[in-house]
Amino acid sequence: MNLTDVRDELEYESKWRQKELLNLHNLLMHIPNEEDKRVYRKALITMLYAHFEGFCKSALHIYIRAINEEKIPCFKVNECIAASSLVDIFQAIDDPNKNCDFFTSPSPHKNTKRFFRHHYFIVELNNLLNHEVNLSKEIIDTDSNLKIHVLGKILYELGLSYNLFDSHSGIISNLVDRRNYYAHGENVGGIDEKNYLILLESTNTIMNDLKNILFESLRNKSYLKT
């Protein structure tokens, strides 16, 4: 992992998005009346959410990739990272009919599939813990509705503090709901400058804080078991 490269990637993801949003926002100066500005801000809301979700997903992908590149065995990382790395196996244990490359041997009896997988997991546990961490991008699944509880779930699964952005929950829920209304063409009124700026400030704060949190975690190797 090259920390300078990681920092540059995170900064690039942040700066180009902020520049684009600023350019779009500045076009408001050319709109003469407030009613038309309120309507234009509906378009700004869809772009604001797009860049908010896009940045968070890109930054988290960079974080995942950086950890994977370290090729660390599971027993050396914190328990959340290890569990996320083995998520396909846990899913296959929960659903004994689910195909999984790990469970190559058939159950000795058709009614013991689940217990067989429990048993096989215990037998192979030491070997599993020596496997290199391989975090899947599927962890970062927002379902195009990146509310704070969704972001918190992703952070938790990556061994990071999951409640860091709870104070923004109501504002981001408002952003997501408005984006959904506007993007789906519902007949909903526009948004005034005060409320738009509240949404803009909150998203900028989260993106900037997330960028710093991820970089500091990599720099301090917080993903390792203490």
C-alpha positions as MATLAB code, in Angstrom:
seq = 'MNLTDVRDELEYESKWRQKELLNLHNLLMHIPNEEDKRVYRKALITMLYAHFEGFCKSALHIYIRAINEEKIPCFKVNECIAASSLVDIFQAIDDPNKNCDFFTSPSPHKNTKRFFRHHYFIVELNNLLNHEVNLSKEIIDTDSNLKIHVLGKILYELGLSYNLFDSHSGIISNLVDRRNYYAHGENVGGIDEKNYLILLESTNTIMNDLKNILFESLRNKSYLKT';
ca = [
       0.000    0.000    0.000;
       1.335    3.402   -0.987;
      -0.241    5.903    1.394;
       0.644    8.863   -0.805;
      -1.220    7.294   -3.719;
      -4.202    6.503   -1.491;
      -4.339   10.063   -0.196;
      -4.099   11.438   -3.747;
      -6.939    9.175   -4.907;
      -9.172   10.259   -2.039;
      -8.381   13.920   -2.645;
      -9.067   13.579   -6.363;
     -12.439   11.941   -5.719;
     -13.354   14.780   -3.383;
     -12.086   17.744   -5.403;
     -13.560   16.990   -8.810;
     -16.972   16.421   -7.264;
     -16.839   19.613   -5.224;
     -15.742   21.574   -8.298;
     -18.627   20.243  -10.371;
     -21.182   20.998   -7.660;
     -19.776   24.508   -7.229;
     -19.986   25.190  -10.970;
     -23.608   24.027  -11.029;
     -24.417   26.096   -7.952;
     -22.877   29.225   -9.465;
     -25.335   29.063  -12.363;
     -27.996   30.194   -9.898;
     -26.627   33.726  -10.264;
     -27.953   33.811  -13.830;
     -31.514   32.896  -12.837;
     -33.500   36.108  -12.233;
     -36.310   35.083   -9.876;
     -36.581   32.968   -6.762;
     -39.314   30.665   -8.054;
     -37.139   29.559  -10.965;
     -34.187   29.169   -8.604;
     -36.232   26.845   -6.387;
     -36.988   24.682   -9.410;
     -33.339   24.680  -10.526;
     -32.283   23.554   -7.058;
     -34.306   20.383   -7.645;
     -31.706   19.484  -10.280;
     -28.952   20.465   -7.855;
     -30.396   18.062   -5.273;
     -30.185   15.105   -7.675;
     -26.548   15.956   -8.455;
     -25.713   16.582   -4.808;
     -26.976   13.137   -3.855;
     -25.233   11.542   -6.852;
     -21.884   12.979   -5.780;
     -22.522   12.196   -2.109;
     -23.199    8.526   -2.809;
     -20.574    8.378   -5.533;
     -17.862    9.766   -3.294;
     -18.689    7.529   -0.342;
     -18.686    4.414   -2.519;
     -15.471    5.381   -4.322;
     -13.683    6.246   -1.077;
     -14.756    2.968    0.538;
     -13.652    1.035   -2.562;
     -10.229    2.674   -2.271;
     -10.114    1.669    1.399;
     -11.075   -1.945    0.666;
      -8.591   -2.236   -2.172;
      -5.774   -0.840   -0.016;
      -6.428   -3.430    2.711;
      -6.684   -6.282    0.212;
      -3.352   -5.281   -1.311;
      -1.671   -5.796    2.052;
      -2.369   -9.548    1.761;
      -2.830   -9.932    5.512;
      -4.019  -13.233    6.998;
      -7.431  -13.039    8.645;
      -6.094  -13.785   12.128;
      -4.119  -10.514   12.077;
      -7.008   -8.154   11.326;
      -9.806   -6.977   13.562;
     -12.766   -9.282   13.896;
     -15.092   -7.186   11.714;
     -12.660   -7.222    8.798;
     -12.146  -10.969    9.213;
     -15.901  -11.621    9.313;
     -16.456   -9.478    6.217;
     -13.680  -11.285    4.407;
     -15.393  -14.627    5.100;
     -18.926  -13.385    4.471;
     -19.599  -15.817    1.610;
     -18.855  -18.727    3.936;
     -21.131  -17.381    6.672;
     -23.906  -16.892    4.126;
     -23.479  -20.490    2.992;
     -23.678  -21.679    6.613;
     -26.924  -19.748    7.078;
     -28.312  -21.263    3.892;
     -27.146  -24.911    3.569;
     -28.515  -25.062    0.022;
     -26.367  -22.152   -1.140;
     -23.428  -23.083   -3.372;
     -20.042  -22.189   -1.933;
     -16.589  -23.249   -3.100;
     -15.515  -23.716    0.495;
     -18.007  -26.518    1.139;
     -16.856  -28.951   -1.521;
     -17.739  -32.179    0.279;
     -21.368  -33.315    0.460;
     -23.150  -33.786    3.738;
     -23.198  -37.446    4.861;
     -26.960  -37.229    5.310;
     -29.533  -35.067    3.534;
     -31.012  -33.858    6.832;
     -27.691  -32.747    8.303;
     -26.572  -30.158    5.743;
     -26.574  -27.274    8.193;
     -24.828  -29.209   10.979;
     -22.324  -30.586    8.481;
     -21.388  -27.052    7.487;
     -21.077  -26.010   11.131;
     -18.804  -28.985   11.744;
     -16.740  -28.432    8.601;
     -16.318  -24.748    9.481;
     -14.916  -25.660   12.924;
     -12.553  -28.237   11.434;
     -11.225  -25.750    8.895;
     -11.281  -22.661   11.114;
      -7.519  -22.452   11.614;
      -6.937  -22.742    7.890;
      -9.540  -20.064    7.220;
      -7.880  -17.663    9.630;
      -4.650  -18.078    7.686;
      -6.334  -17.096    4.418;
      -5.489  -13.645    3.102;
      -8.117  -10.973    3.682;
     -10.186  -10.481    0.554;
     -12.913   -7.906    1.084;
     -15.612   -7.840   -1.557;
     -16.949   -4.631   -3.096;
     -20.401   -6.070   -2.404;
     -19.968   -4.847    1.176;
     -20.577   -1.360   -0.196;
     -24.161   -1.911   -1.244;
     -26.207    1.260   -0.809;
     -29.210    0.268   -2.944;
     -29.071    3.882   -4.212;
     -30.376    5.105   -0.854;
     -27.350    6.047    1.207;
     -28.982    7.092    4.425;
     -26.876    7.328    7.566;
     -27.908    3.931    8.945;
     -26.768    2.350    5.644;
     -23.404    4.121    5.822;
     -23.110    3.086    9.474;
     -23.708   -0.572    8.570;
     -20.918   -0.452    5.968;
     -18.521    1.222    8.393;
     -19.314   -1.390   11.048;
     -18.618   -4.243    8.630;
     -15.245   -2.632    7.899;
     -14.346   -2.369   11.579;
     -14.841    1.395   11.774;
     -16.983    3.444   14.152;
     -20.525    3.118   12.866;
     -22.169    6.057   14.657;
     -19.818    8.845   13.577;
     -22.406   10.517   11.374;
     -25.560    9.945   13.403;
     -25.998   13.687   13.962;
     -26.548   14.055   10.197;
     -29.210   11.355   10.008;
     -32.260   13.596    9.613;
     -30.609   15.889    7.059;
     -29.371   13.022    4.881;
     -32.765   11.312    5.055;
     -34.236   14.574    3.767;
     -31.684   14.624    0.927;
     -32.403   11.023   -0.079;
     -36.171   11.516    0.036;
     -36.002   14.698   -2.014;
     -33.702   13.057   -4.550;
     -36.161   10.193   -4.929;
     -39.104   12.559   -5.419;
     -37.262   14.740   -7.917;
     -35.536   11.944   -9.839;
     -38.825   10.095  -10.300;
     -40.559   13.196  -11.628;
     -43.091   13.607   -8.839;
     -44.912   16.926   -8.657;
     -43.062   18.252   -5.655;
     -42.160   21.879   -5.054;
     -38.608   23.161   -5.282;
     -36.285   24.023   -2.418;
     -35.221   27.366   -1.023;
     -31.606   28.454   -0.595;
     -31.502   28.019    3.187;
     -32.587   24.380    3.122;
     -30.418   23.565    0.119;
     -27.346   24.976    1.872;
     -28.107   22.852    4.960;
     -28.067   19.740    2.775;
     -24.905   20.888    0.992;
     -23.056   21.611    4.240;
     -23.990   18.262    5.771;
     -22.923   16.224    2.739;
     -19.649   18.153    2.442;
     -18.923   17.546    6.120;
     -19.571   13.800    5.830;
     -17.484   13.434    2.665;
     -14.567   15.355    4.142;
     -14.722   13.500    7.460;
     -15.036   10.112    5.751;
     -12.015   10.878    3.590;
      -9.948   11.693    6.684;
     -11.249    8.723    8.694;
     -10.374    6.218    5.984;
      -6.932    7.666    5.384;
      -6.105    7.790    9.105;
      -7.279    4.208    9.525;
      -4.911    3.076    6.781;
      -2.069    5.240    8.054;
      -2.453    3.959   11.628;
      -3.224    0.398   10.491;
      -6.411    0.469   12.548;
      -7.691   -2.508   10.579;
      -5.229   -4.774   12.401;
      -6.174   -6.662   15.533;
      -5.054   -4.831   18.674;
];
